[in-house]
Amino acid sequence: MPSAQSLVNKFNDLKTLPHVAIRVTQMAGSDSTTMQDFEEVIKLDPILVVRLLRLVNSPYFGLNNQVDSIAKAVVFIGMKHLRNLVAVEGLRNLFKDENDGVQFPRKNIWIHSATVAILAQMISRRIFGEDGEDVFLAGIIHDIGLIVEDQLVNKDLVQVFQGYSNGSQIISDIEDEVIGTNHSKIGRLLAAQWKLPDDVIDAIRFHHRQDKSYPIPSVISILQLAEFMAGKLNYGVVTGRCDPLPHYLTAHLKSKMADYKVLLKAFPEEMSKAKEMYESDDGH
Amino acid sequence: MTNFFDDVFADIADGDEDLRDLLQHLSNILPDAAVVIYSDRGTVIGDPLPQFSTEMLDGCREQADCTTVKSLCQLPTGEWLNGIRVDEHQALFFIVAEGQKTTLSEVPQLATLYHNSIKLALLQKIHEEAVIENEQLGRRIEVVSSKHTQLLDDNHRQFLLIREKEKEYAKKLESEIARQTKVLRKTNARLEEASRLKSEFLANMSHELRTPLNAIIGFIGLLSETELTVEQAEFADTIKKASSSLLVLINDILDLAKIEAGKLELYVDSFNLDGLAKNAEEMFRSQALEKNNTLKYRIDPSLPSHLIGDENRLRQILINLVGNALKFTSKGEVAIEVDKIDDTEEDVRLRFSVKDTGIGIPKERQKAIFDKFTQADGSTTRKYGGTGLGLAITNQLVSLMGGKIGIESIEGKGSTFSFIICLKKSEAQKETLPVDSGVESESTGVSERTEAEDGRTEKKAVETGLKILVVEDNLVNQRLVSIMLKKAGCSSDVAGDGVKALEKLKANQYDFVLMDVQMPNMDGHAATRKIREIESSEEKESFRSLVGRSKPLYIVGLTAHARKEDELQCYEAGMDHYLTKPIVKEKLMQVIEDMRRQKA
């Protein structure tokens, strides 16, 4: 049975990951990075430049100034936000169905990841008054391990999903049994390799843990909340199946019920805004 | 909208949270009344009504109105049960007031009170949500504003970073430039050194070439003085001319190498201007006649007769220019002119020009002719001969004197080469040197000089009775000097180096010594010093040549160089006189004559 590290190594060798996105996520974490460094790296992928500028100039951001360079985009929306856009761009392609989802629709995972990212960011902003950029990144990237497994041990993963859909086990437990490792471990290794912030790495690593309490708010607790809500809203990795909420979060949810009610009221609009932003760019 | 909430909170909440809130609000508004809510799903919020049967509830449901609070039924306690249906929350709201035994329709104020109370509770609930929403929006605004601040901070941080980087870059650039400059300087120094070495090599090479050539010229001179057939004499003459022009060429190369190595220095001394021009004119007189040219010179009478400058080099310049002019002129005129431009108390500026009526130089070639190995056109070399070095040397020499050579030329009409230099006026008018003193210069036309010798008849050797020690390592030169001395009526011995010379001086008695400077073992300078040392000590008793003299032994140095420093070195070593090689017969004769007279 392969270890998480061996899968990651193999995956790296395939070079399926967008090089530019990785560099940018690494750079955003450094205090010595400047907009010029950002620009230089992103420029390596001219298509990405065009897409990013279109996104930044979309009504979603409602900027008064026309943003015509990556450096300017950094000035207006910040490095971390731009990093998230780049990560979304990079991963979106990765999540595209290779075999048109005959056995395992990657698109589901993509929609799940995007939903979790948006919910996590909403929670972070609305409930805790934080900027939610790292939480968003954790959301968009937290299931990257599934892509690795799909790429390298596809048959095993299909089996995992069957077991998961029809049973009540936590997905990572099934993965451990069938594959020998799980997407949380793989995702954590990749995130560490990309030098993501430590709390993002930890969130990816433990996002399926049920038996432990984490501080509220924290990247992991918000990710778990968002993961739970996405599942409940039918945006789970597998439709119609969702893991229970880790126990320590129940009390929090109960105490903030009215808050979450208001948040969920605003959720459809946020989703459609995000969709609109990307669809207008996609041209379909 | 709310179903999102229900989806999410299905496991956590029972769905009655809102109703509980409403009950709380309503109870607060109506503290004296009992309030209870029955939801459509069958749950009861608040204390259930006593003895309230399902039939009674169903009856109430049917009767209840959505718009007004009505008394629906009388409870077993006698009090009326008032209720309203709230569709929004899918529940019946009941209010029971103690002691209300009549229906609300009889107490419209009470009906209004209950109605408004429920409305208030509902509004309070909405208000509560609005407050929460407001709070969340407030947080969002806070996030945005803190993000704004953060952006500003971050942009400032980046600005500082970029500025720092730019500074660093500038620094790097500076140090890079410094580094490269250093490298360039080093390379430059290396190249200069290489160039210097090359010139040095060339100079040495020329010297090496000159030594055998001197022998050729010397011996051919001697050969010419023997009895030869007409044919042999002709051959000898050809060899003499060829070797002489080769010597001129080698001297030119040596000069150029010296100039380029920065080794050529001017030796300024007082000289006679008229003598200089006349000398040049005389030198070329016969050559001019050969091609039916008139050669003349004119000196501005307002110029002082004596000036201070390097006469030899000036002569070399004039010889080159005149030689060049004659080369390209036939049946015409070549004129040397010296004019005064202006003068101060100490200096005078004068223009030297050499005019000819020759073929002229095309304008586009005028600049190039001062380059090395270039003539007005490649074919010139074949037609007129020459190396193309003469003008290059001339140009350099003029530059060295602080002037600049100029050229005016019309094709087919002739050319004028001129230069202006500034010379110091000579205070004491020194004795004019003999006209042929030019032979001392390494580069003065040897061919002309040798040609001048041509006509001379061989003097019969007169026994002088002088015995001379020739110290010379080169066998050919040993022989040449010996023969020259023999012809001059002197006997001689030869020593191969300084050590052997000392042995000879010990054993034999000599009248004077011809001492080569460059020799192995002990060179001329060292040998001379040794001799002088011995002379001033007791040791001299054991040297036959040194003992019993009224004056120190006369030592004449022989050097290949005519530089002032070579001359000085000879005198410093203790020599009395020095001659340059190839040995000019007349000079040697002069020395012999002096010594003969002294002895007599």
Contacts between the chains, C-beta under 8 A, distances in Angstrom:
chain1	res1	chain2	res2	distance
A	31	B	157	7.3
A	32	B	161	6.4
A	33	B	158	7.9
A	34	B	158	4.4
A	34	B	161	4.9
A	34	B	162	5.2
A	34	B	165	7.2
A	35	B	155	8.0
A	35	B	158	5.5
A	35	B	162	8.0
A	36	B	162	6.4
A	74	B	158	7.7
A	75	B	151	7.5
A	75	B	155	5.6
A	76	B	151	7.7
A	77	B	151	7.9
A	78	B	147	6.7
A	78	B	150	6.9
A	78	B	151	5.1
A	78	B	154	6.4
A	79	B	154	6.6
A	125	B	139	6.5
A	125	B	140	5.6
A	125	B	143	5.1
A	126	B	136	4.1
A	126	B	139	6.0
A	126	B	140	6.6
A	127	B	136	7.4
A	127	B	139	7.6
A	128	B	139	7.5
A	129	B	139	3.7
A	129	B	142	5.2
A	129	B	143	5.9
A	130	B	143	6.7
A	131	B	143	5.4
A	131	B	146	7.1
A	131	B	147	5.3
A	131	B	150	7.5
A	132	B	143	7.5
A	228	B	8	7.8
A	229	B	8	5.2
A	232	B	7	4.9
A	232	B	8	4.5
A	232	B	10	7.3
A	233	B	4	6.5
A	233	B	7	5.8
A	233	B	8	6.8
A	234	B	7	7.8
A	244	B	11	7.3
A	245	B	11	7.2
A	245	B	12	7.6
A	250	B	12	6.0
A	253	B	9	7.2
A	253	B	12	5.7
A	254	B	12	5.9
A	254	B	13	7.5
A	257	B	9	6.6
A	257	B	12	7.8
A	257	B	13	6.5
A	257	B	17	6.2
A	258	B	128	7.0
A	258	B	129	6.6
A	258	B	132	5.2
A	259	B	132	5.6
A	259	B	135	7.8
A	259	B	136	6.9
A	260	B	5	7.2
A	260	B	8	7.1
A	260	B	9	7.5
A	261	B	2	7.6
A	261	B	5	4.8
A	261	B	129	7.2
A	261	B	132	7.9
A	262	B	129	6.2
A	262	B	132	4.9
A	262	B	133	4.8
A	262	B	136	5.9
A	263	B	136	6.8
A	264	B	4	4.3
A	264	B	5	5.1
A	264	B	8	6.3
A	265	B	1	5.4
A	265	B	4	7.3
A	265	B	5	7.7
A	265	B	133	8.0
A	266	B	136	8.0
A	267	B	4	6.4
A	268	B	1	8.0
A	268	B	4	7.5
